Amino acid sequence: MSVGVSMPIAEMDPDQTQSVLEAVRSVLMDVIGEDYLMDVPITLETTFESDLEIESVEFVALAEGLQERYTEVDFVTWVADMEVHELMNLRVGQLVEFISRCLG
């Protein structure tokens, strides 16, 4: 899946979307710290670089944490074709959408 290809959020199962968003929030808290995230709302529109100021090493830790939770999701293949700037410009919603699509 390329960064630009996405399923409209309206077409995704709202319960699953919310569940995956909560999982992403939880793993982000583990990776960059709950104290930091207390002041930053994490929504589907939140960007990893601009809003969360996440570094590439932290993004890798996020992917590892999500891989442990969602073993059926192939994060490596998804990000393999992306350049670093594409990864860092991702929105949380794009990650949530990817996970949701893999979960069916």
TIDREN-568550 format. One record per residue (C-alpha): residue in one letter; x, y, z. Coordinates in steps of 0.02 Angstrom, whole numbers, plus 50000, padded with zeros to 5 digits. Layout:
// residues N
AXYZ
...
This chain:
// residues 104
M500005000050000
S500725016849956
V500525031550071
G499325040249952
V498125025549934
S496845024750071
M495105018950113
P493995033350166
I493855033550355
A491955033450336
E492045016150256
M493015008450400
D492134999650545
P492035013250679
D492215000750822
Q493744992950745
T494465009950702
Q494255015650882
S495004999550950
V496525000750837
L496735019350876
E496735015151062
A498055001751033
V499145014050936
R498945026751077
S499435013551205
V500995008251111
L501455026551081
M501355029551269
D502575015251295
V503745021851161
I503795040551190
G503085042051364
E501405045151441
D501935062051512
Y502345068751338
L500715062351264
M499645070151400
D499805086851309
V499615080051131
P497935073551072
I498125058150963
T496795057750828
L496705050250654
E497395066750587
T498905067350704
T500565066750611
F502035057050678
E503345070150636
S502505087050654
D501285083450795
L502155069550893
E503935074250845
I504325055750836
E506045050550775
S506385036050659
V507045025250802
E505425028350898
F504415024150743
V505325007350733
A504915004250917
L503095008650881
A503044996250737
E503834982750847
G502564985750984
L501124985150861
Q501844969350781
E501794960750951
R499974965650971
Y499444962250790
T500484947250737
E499454945050578
V499924962450514
D501484963650406
F502184980650451
V503874977050371
T503144974450198
W502024989750217
V503465001550257
A504764993150146
D504325003649993
M504215020050089
E505595032850098
V506025039550271
H505135056050235
E503555046450185
L503605036850348
M503845052450451
N502425061450361
L501175047650398
R499625051850495
V499035040650636
G497465037650533
Q498475029950391
L499255017650514
V497565013850593
E496815011350420
F498204999350369
I498004988950527
S496104988850510
R496194983150329
C497374968950376
L496194963450515
G494794962650387
